[in-house]
Amino acid sequence: MTWTSDQPIISIKDVYKSFGDLEVLKGVSLDVMKGEVICIIGPSGSGKSTLIRCINGLNDIQGGSITVEGIEVHAPDLDKLALRKKVGMVFQQYNLFPHKTALENVMMAPLLVLKRDKAQVEQEARALIRKVRLEGKENAYPGELSGGQQQRTAIARSLAMNPDVMLFDEVTAALDPETVKEVLVTIKDLAAEGMTCILVTHEMGFAKEIADHIYFTDRGIIVEHGPPATFFERASDPRTREFLSQIL
């Protein structure tokens, strides 16, 4: 399938996902255009994290389809490397290699997966570390970094593959309150540069500020969606209004 920039960069059509007898996604559909910032919110267990893990093939699906730039994510003959080049993901847990420095963590995937030239990779990795405001921490090990610094290293590591889309799965949930802002500023910078981003987040103020579109999920379905101004001020579904009343 050939993808063109006037089509959705990500297209999710009628996706179903179950874990055993537990149906987690029940016919979810949404499209994301290039450069858009999408925030997915909802109560715990509503399918948010499962959905974005399905986008980069970490979870399989039982029905429907997901395409990223024309790549059918769940096709039997999927080229996983091609998908990994297009989609970066940052998790709640940083998953850094503890025996590698920040710089080495950022360099690993381009060196080992893409087999690129080390000198060029190092130059780009140092630039990414500056980009996430960690200059001077190149030789620090994860255990020497704060949670927020580790998460920004994880963002730089994901960016090292030069993806077209970034997925963020509650990346501030494990952080101390004082380190949340530095991670959100980094994501805001990426969005301002035109990176296509999908965020699962509980940071409502941030979602309101950064998102082009908000999706509210509950019990495996998209209950309501819209641009932030409409969504937060004039939500129409009773479940959405109840959820917002509890967290705003």
DOTI-453452 format. One record per atom (N, C-alpha, C): x, y, z; residue in one letter. Coordinates in steps of 0.02 Angstrom, whole numbers, padded with zeros to 5 digits, always signed. Example, Ala and Ser with C-alpha at 12.3 -4.5 7.8 and 13.67 -1.06 7.14 Angstrom:
BEGIN
+00660-00284+00390A
+00615-00225+00390A
+00660-00165+00390A
+00642-00112+00354S
+00684-00053+00357S
+00645+00002+00394S
//
This chain:
BEGIN
+00042-00059+00000M
+00000+00000+00000M
+00045+00062+00000M
+00031+00110-00044T
+00069+00172-00048T
+00035+00225-00007T
+00074+00258+00037W
+00046+00310+00079W
+00065+00378+00052W
+00017+00425+00052T
+00031+00494+00033T
+00012+00540+00091T
+00043+00599+00093S
+00037+00643+00151S
-00033+00671+00161S
-00077+00665+00112D
-00145+00689+00121D
-00190+00635+00153D
-00161+00576+00166Q
-00197+00522+00200Q
-00176+00521+00274Q
-00216+00490+00317P
-00195+00483+00387P
-00129+00446+00392P
-00084+00472+00433I
-00020+00437+00443I
-00031+00373+00483I
-00082+00374+00527I
-00104+00315+00563I
-00179+00307+00553I
-00200+00248+00534S
-00271+00234+00525S
-00289+00171+00564S
-00334+00180+00611I
-00357+00125+00654I
-00430+00112+00637I
-00446+00052+00615K
-00513+00037+00591K
-00543-00023+00629K
-00593-00010+00670D
-00634-00063+00700D
-00592-00116+00735D
-00546-00094+00778V
-00498-00139+00810V
-00528-00172+00872V
-00520-00237+00875Y
-00539-00277+00933Y
-00477-00310+00963Y
-00473-00310+01029K
-00418-00342+01063K
-00443-00372+01128K
-00425-00436+01139S
-00443-00471+01200S
-00381-00503+01231S
-00382-00507+01296F
-00334-00548+01333F
-00374-00605+01365F
-00370-00663+01333G
-00413-00717+01357G
-00486-00699+01348G
-00525-00703+01401D
-00596-00686+01397D
-00609-00612+01408D
-00556-00575+01424L
-00565-00504+01438L
-00560-00463+01373L
-00615-00434+01353E
-00615-00393+01292E
-00595-00322+01310E
-00537-00301+01286V
-00508-00236+01306V
-00523-00181+01257V
-00522-00196+01192L
-00541-00148+01140L
-00600-00177+01101L
-00651-00136+01091K
-00714-00160+01063K
-00734-00119+01003K
-00695-00125+00949G
-00713-00091+00888G
-00690-00018+00886G
-00628-00006+00904V
-00601+00062+00907V
-00578+00084+00838V
-00596+00146+00819S
-00575+00175+00756S
-00553+00247+00768S
-00496+00266+00738L
-00476+00336+00738L
-00421+00345+00686L
-00417+00406+00660D
-00366+00424+00611D
-00323+00480+00640D
-00259+00478+00623V
-00212+00530+00645V
-00177+00556+00583V
-00179+00622+00573M
-00146+00653+00517M
-00074+00671+00536M
-00032+00677+00486K
+00038+00694+00498K
+00043+00761+00535K
+00083+00762+00588G
+00093+00824+00627G
+00042+00835+00682G
-00009+00793+00685E
-00059+00800+00737E
-00034+00775+00805E
-00060+00805+00858V
-00048+00781+00926V
-00115+00757+00954V
-00118+00693+00969I
-00178+00661+00994I
-00167+00641+01066I
-00213+00659+01111C
-00210+00636+01180C
-00269+00589+01193C
-00253+00531+01223I
-00303+00482+01241I
-00308+00481+01317I
-00368+00494+01342I
-00378+00496+01414I
-00433+00447+01432I
-00438+00432+01496G
-00490+00386+01519G
-00470+00352+01583G
-00516+00318+01616P
-00501+00284+01679P
-00454+00225+01667P
-00423+00202+01722S
-00380+00143+01718S
-00421+00084+01692S
-00389+00045+01648G
-00423-00014+01621G
-00469+00000+01563G
-00466+00061+01535S
-00512+00078+01481S
-00485+00060+01412S
-00422+00035+01409G
-00395+00013+01345G
-00346+00061+01314G
-00329+00116+01348K
-00286+00168+01319K
-00217+00141+01301K
-00183+00112+01350S
-00115+00088+01339S
-00115+00029+01290S
-00165-00014+01295T
-00169-00070+01249T
-00174-00045+01177T
-00212+00008+01166L
-00221+00034+01099L
-00155+00057+01070L
-00116+00096+01107I
-00054+00121+01076I
-00002+00066+01071I
-00005+00015+01114R
+00040-00042+01105R
+00022-00082+01043R
-00041-00081+01024C
-00061-00114+00962C
-00035-00076+00901C
-00027-00010+00907I
-00006+00030+00850I
+00064+00011+00827I
+00108-00006+00875N
+00176-00026+00852N
+00188-00101+00857N
+00133-00138+00861G
+00138-00211+00855G
+00159-00247+00918G
+00162-00213+00975L
+00180-00247+01037L
+00124-00293+01060L
+00062-00275+01045N
+00004-00318+01058N
-00027-00336+00990N
-00047-00399+00984D
-00084-00418+00924D
-00157-00397+00931D
-00195-00405+00878I
-00266-00387+00881I
-00307-00446+00854I
-00370-00449+00875Q
-00415-00503+00853Q
-00459-00483+00794Q
-00463-00418+00782G
-00505-00395+00727G
-00490-00324+00708G
-00506-00305+00647G
-00494-00237+00623G
-00424-00230+00593G
-00403-00168+00583S
-00338-00156+00552S
-00307-00092+00579S
-00240-00091+00579I
-00201-00031+00596I
-00148-00023+00542I
-00146+00036+00511T
-00093+00050+00463T
-00054+00112+00485T
+00011+00110+00474V
+00056+00167+00488V
+00092+00182+00423V
+00078+00239+00393E
+00107+00257+00328E
+00099+00200+00278E
+00040+00170+00278G
+00025+00117+00230G
+00049+00048+00250G
+00088+00043+00304I
+00111-00022+00328I
+00056-00053+00370I
+00034-00113+00351E
-00016-00150+00390E
+00020-00181+00450E
+00007-00153+00509V
+00045-00171+00569V
+00039-00245+00586V
-00019-00273+00575H
-00031-00341+00597H
-00035-00391+00539H
-00004-00372+00484A
+00001-00418+00427A
+00049-00475+00444A
+00036-00536+00420P
+00080-00592+00434P
+00152-00582+00410P
+00160-00543+00356D
+00226-00533+00328D
+00255-00465+00347D
+00234-00438+00404L
+00256-00373+00426L
+00333-00369+00430L
+00361-00316+00402D
+00432-00300+00411D
+00438-00259+00475D
+00455-00292+00530K
+00455-00258+00595K
+00506-00202+00598K
+00562-00211+00564L
+00613-00158+00564L
+00586-00096+00529L
+00550-00104+00475A
+00522-00047+00439A
+00473-00010+00484A
+00434-00048+00523L
+00387-00017+00570L
+00423+00020+00626L
+00475-00012+00653R
+00513+00018+00709R
+00547+00083+00687R
+00564+00087+00623K
+00594+00149+00597K
+00543+00206+00596K
+00480+00189+00589K
+00429+00240+00582K
+00397+00259+00648K
+00395+00213+00696V
+00358+00224+00758V
+00405+00217+00818V
+00413+00271+00856G
+00449+00269+00918G
+00401+00266+00977G
+00421+00234+01031M
+00377+00229+01089M
+00416+00239+01153M
+00386+00278+01198V
+00415+00291+01264V
+00365+00267+01316V
+00389+00227+01363F
+00346+00194+01411F
+00347+00230+01479F
+00302+00209+01522Q
+00300+00236+01590Q
+00366+00220+01626Q
+00390+00159+01618Q
+00455+00140+01645Q
+00508+00154+01592Q
+00566+00177+01614Y
+00615+00204+01567Y
+00649+00149+01527Y
+00659+00090+01557N
+00688+00033+01521N
+00757+00048+01492N
+00796+00090+01526L
+00864+00103+01504L
+00910+00046+01526L
+00964+00036+01488F
+01013-00014+01508F
+01056+00015+01564F
+01053-00014+01625P
+01086+00018+01682P
+01162+00020+01676P
+01191-00026+01637H
+01264-00029+01631H
+01290+00012+01573H
+01245+00050+01541K
+01264+00093+01485K
+01253+00166+01505K
+01296+00211+01482T
+01287+00282+01495T
+01227+00308+01456T
+01207+00369+01472A
+01152+00401+01435A
+01168+00402+01361A
+01229+00422+01344L
+01248+00425+01273L
+01246+00356+01241L
+01272+00306+01275E
+01272+00238+01248E
+01202+00212+01239E
+01157+00228+01286N
+01087+00207+01279N
+01056+00236+01216N
+01070+00300+01203V
+01041+00333+01144V
+01070+00305+01079V
+01133+00284+01081M
+01167+00261+01021M
+01151+00188+01003M
+01125+00149+01050M
+01122+00077+01040M
+01082+00055+00979M
+01020+00080+00973A
+00977+00056+00919A
+01004+00073+00849A
+01027+00135+00837P
+01055+00149+00770P
+01116+00106+00754P
+01156+00090+00806L
+01216+00049+00794L
+01199-00024+00784L
+01158-00051+00829L
+01145-00124+00828L
+01090-00143+00778L
+01040-00101+00772V
+00983-00118+00729V
+00993-00093+00658V
+01015-00031+00652L
+01023-00002+00585L
+01093-00010+00557L
+01140-00032+00600K
+01209-00044+00578K
+01241+00018+00548K
+01229+00076+00579R
+01254+00138+00552R
+01325+00154+00577R
+01356+00202+00547D
+01424+00222+00564D
+01426+00252+00634D
+01473+00229+00675K
+01475+00248+00745K
+01487+00323+00755K
+01533+00352+00717A
+01548+00423+00726A
+01488+00466+00711A
+01451+00450+00658Q
+01392+00488+00640Q
+01337+00479+00692Q
+01328+00417+00715V
+01278+00402+00766V
+01293+00441+00830V
+01356+00442+00850E
+01374+00479+00911E
+01360+00553+00904E
+01376+00581+00847Q
+01363+00652+00835Q
+01288+00667+00842Q
+01247+00624+00812E
+01174+00634+00815E
+01148+00622+00886E
+01176+00573+00921A
+01154+00558+00989A
+01169+00617+01036A
+01227+00647+01028R
+01245+00705+01069R
+01196+00763+01055R
+01178+00771+00992A
+01130+00823+00975A
+01061+00809+01006A
+01041+00746+01008L
+00977+00728+01039L
+00979+00739+01114L
+01035+00725+01145I
+01041+00737+01217I
+01036+00812+01232I
+01065+00853+01189R
+01056+00925+01197R
+00983+00944+01187R
+00951+00912+01139K
+00881+00927+01122K
+00835+00915+01182K
+00849+00863+01221V
+00807+00848+01280V
+00835+00879+01343V
+00880+00928+01334R
+00907+00968+01389R
+00946+00927+01440R
+00987+00882+01416L
+01029+00841+01461L
+01104+00850+01446L
+01122+00905+01414E
+01192+00916+01399E
+01232+00915+01464E
+01288+00878+01463G
+01329+00869+01523G
+01316+00804+01558G
+01263+00769+01537K
+01245+00704+01568K
+01261+00645+01522K
+01298+00658+01469E
+01311+00605+01419E
+01344+00544+01450E
+01388+00554+01498N
+01426+00498+01527N
+01397+00473+01593N
+01339+00499+01611A
+01306+00476+01672A
+01270+00410+01659A
+01270+00367+01709Y
+01232+00304+01705Y
+01161+00317+01731Y
+01113+00276+01710P
+01044+00288+01731P
+01036+00296+01807P
+01073+00257+01846G
+01068+00262+01918G
+01091+00328+01946G
+01126+00367+01906E
+01150+00433+01926E
+01103+00489+01903E
+01050+00471+01869L
+01003+00519+01842L
+00937+00518+01881L
+00904+00575+01885S
+00837+00577+01914S
+00788+00541+01869S
+00728+00529+01895G
+00677+00497+01853G
+00662+00536+01791G
+00656+00603+01799G
+00642+00645+01741G
+00698+00644+01690G
+00760+00642+01714Q
+00818+00639+01669Q
+00820+00571+01634Q
+00803+00518+01670Q
+00801+00452+01637Q
+00747+00450+01583Q
+00690+00480+01598Q
+00636+00479+01549Q
+00654+00520+01487Q
+00689+00576+01497R
+00711+00615+01439R
+00765+00578+01399R
+00806+00539+01434T
+00854+00497+01398T
+00817+00445+01356T
+00763+00417+01384A
+00722+00369+01347A
+00690+00401+01286A
+00669+00464+01292I
+00641+00499+01234I
+00695+00508+01181I
+00755+00529+01202A
+00810+00538+01154A
+00826+00472+01120A
+00826+00418+01159R
+00840+00352+01130R
+00790+00333+01076R
+00727+00348+01089S
+00676+00333+01039S
+00683+00377+00978S
+00701+00440+00988L
+00710+00486+00931L
+00770+00467+00889L
+00817+00429+00917A
+00878+00411+00880A
+00863+00368+00819A
+00805+00336+00817M
+00785+00297+00759M
+00751+00341+00705M
+00747+00406+00721N
+00718+00455+00674N
+00647+00435+00653N
+00603+00423+00701P
+00536+00400+00684P
+00493+00457+00656P
+00438+00438+00624D
+00389+00486+00599D
+00333+00497+00649D
+00325+00449+00695V
+00272+00452+00745V
+00302+00435+00813V
+00281+00471+00865M
+00302+00454+00933M
+00241+00437+00975M
+00245+00381+01010L
+00193+00359+01056L
+00219+00367+01128L
+00178+00397+01170F
+00197+00408+01240F
+00144+00377+01285F
+00165+00327+01324D
+00118+00290+01366D
+00126+00310+01439D
+00087+00361+01460E
+00088+00385+01529E
+00159+00396+01554E
+00198+00434+01515V
+00269+00439+01528V
+00286+00478+01591V
+00238+00514+01619T
+00251+00550+01681T
+00223+00516+01743T
+00190+00459+01734A
+00154+00428+01790A
+00199+00406+01846A
+00262+00387+01831A
+00307+00362+01883A
+00353+00416+01910A
+00343+00479+01889L
+00389+00532+01907L
+00366+00571+01968L
+00415+00598+02004D
+00399+00646+02057D
+00370+00708+02026D
+00324+00742+02062P
+00291+00801+02033P
+00339+00853+02006P
+00396+00864+02040E
+00441+00917+02018E
+00478+00900+01953E
+00478+00835+01934T
+00513+00816+01872T
+00465+00807+01813T
+00401+00810+01826V
+00352+00801+01773V
+00359+00856+01720V
+00367+00918+01743K
+00366+00974+01696K
+00422+00969+01644K
+00482+00947+01666E
+00538+00945+01619E
+00526+00895+01563E
+00490+00840+01578V
+00474+00791+01527V
+00419+00819+01481V
+00369+00852+01510L
+00316+00880+01469L
+00342+00935+01423L
+00390+00975+01446V
+00420+01027+01404V
+00454+00995+01344V
+00489+00938+01355T
+00522+00903+01301T
+00472+00879+01249T
+00416+00851+01271I
+00364+00828+01225I
+00333+00887+01188I
+00322+00941+01224K
+00294+01001+01193K
+00339+01027+01138K
+00405+01026+01150D
+00452+01047+01098D
+00446+01004+01035D
+00441+00938+01045L
+00434+00892+00988L
+00371+00908+00948L
+00316+00918+00984A
+00253+00933+00951A
+00258+00998+00911A
+00292+01048+00940A
+00299+01113+00907A
+00340+01107+00843A
+00384+01057+00841E
+00425+01046+00782E
+00388+01007+00728E
+00327+00984+00743G
+00287+00950+00693G
+00287+00874+00699G
+00315+00846+00753M
+00314+00774+00763M
+00243+00751+00775M
+00222+00699+00740T
+00157+00668+00753T
+00162+00630+00819T
+00118+00646+00866C
+00122+00617+00934C
+00054+00590+00955C
+00055+00531+00987I
-00004+00505+01021I
+00016+00494+01093I
-00021+00525+01138L
-00005+00521+01209L
-00063+00492+01248L
-00048+00441+01288V
-00094+00420+01341V
-00072+00458+01403V
-00116+00498+01432T
-00094+00541+01486T
-00150+00554+01536T
-00129+00567+01598H
-00175+00591+01650H
-00165+00665+01664H
-00119+00696+01626E
-00104+00767+01636E
-00154+00808+01595E
-00211+00825+01626M
-00265+00857+01588M
-00246+00927+01564M
-00212+00965+01606G
-00192+01032+01586G
-00146+01030+01526G
-00101+00982+01526F
-00054+00974+01471F
-00091+00952+01408F
-00138+00905+01415A
-00177+00883+01358A
-00216+00941+01327A
-00244+00982+01370K
-00283+01039+01346K
-00239+01087+01307K
-00176+01095+01329E
-00131+01142+01299E
-00101+01117+01234E
-00085+01053+01231I
-00044+01027+01176I
-00083+00992+01121I
-00140+00963+01138A
-00174+00917+01092A
-00212+00955+01037A
-00212+00925+00978D
-00257+00946+00925D
-00325+00913+00934D
-00324+00853+00964H
-00386+00814+00971H
-00380+00770+01033H
-00435+00766+01071I
-00438+00725+01131I
-00486+00667+01119I
-00464+00607+01139Y
-00508+00549+01137Y
-00517+00523+01209Y
-00580+00513+01228F
-00596+00485+01293F
-00619+00413+01284F
-00583+00366+01315T
-00600+00295+01311T
-00627+00270+01377T
-00673+00224+01373D
-00699+00192+01434D
-00726+00123+01414D
-00704+00072+01450R
-00728+00004+01439R
-00718-00019+01367R
-00662+00001+01339G
-00642-00025+01273G
-00671+00010+01213G
-00706+00065+01223I
-00733+00102+01166I
-00713+00176+01172I
-00715+00211+01115I
-00707+00283+01117I
-00776+00313+01129I
-00782+00344+01188V
-00847+00371+01208V
-00861+00437+01174V
-00809+00479+01172E
-00817+00546+01145E
-00749+00573+01124E
-00749+00616+01075H
-00686+00647+01054H
-00700+00715+01024H
-00648+00757+01024G
-00655+00823+00996G
-00594+00865+01010G
-00590+00925+00981P
-00536+00971+00998P
-00541+00992+01071P
-00485+01009+01102P
-00485+01022+01175P
-00538+01072+01198P
-00546+01128+01162A
-00593+01180+01184A
-00664+01152+01189A
-00683+01114+01138T
-00750+01084+01138T
-00754+01028+01189T
-00703+00985+01191F
-00705+00926+01233F
-00710+00944+01307F
-00667+00989+01329F
-00665+01004+01401F
-00721+01051+01423F
-00745+01093+01378E
-00795+01142+01398E
-00867+01120+01385E
-00874+01077+01333R
-00943+01060+01312R
-00950+00985+01298R
-00920+00943+01340A
-00927+00871+01331A
-01001+00853+01334A
-01023+00808+01288S
-01094+00793+01284S
-01114+00727+01316S
-01067+00679+01318D
-01085+00614+01346D
-01082+00614+01422D
-01132+00585+01456P
-01132+00586+01529P
-01070+00553+01560P
-01044+00500+01528R
-00984+00467+01555R
-00923+00513+01551R
-00919+00550+01496T
-00864+00598+01489T
-00869+00652+01542T
-00928+00679+01551R
-00937+00733+01600R
-00922+00708+01671R
-00942+00647+01686E
-00928+00618+01752E
-00853+00611+01763E
-00818+00585+01712F
-00745+00576+01717F
-00711+00643+01727F
-00729+00692+01687L
-00697+00757+01693L
-00712+00790+01760L
-00771+00780+01786S
-00788+00810+01851S
-00746+00782+01907S
-00722+00722+01899Q
-00682+00689+01951Q
-00608+00710+01948Q
-00585+00733+01890I
-00513+00746+01884I
-00496+00819+01872I
-00545+00861+01855L
-00531+00932+01843L
-00550+00973+01904L
//
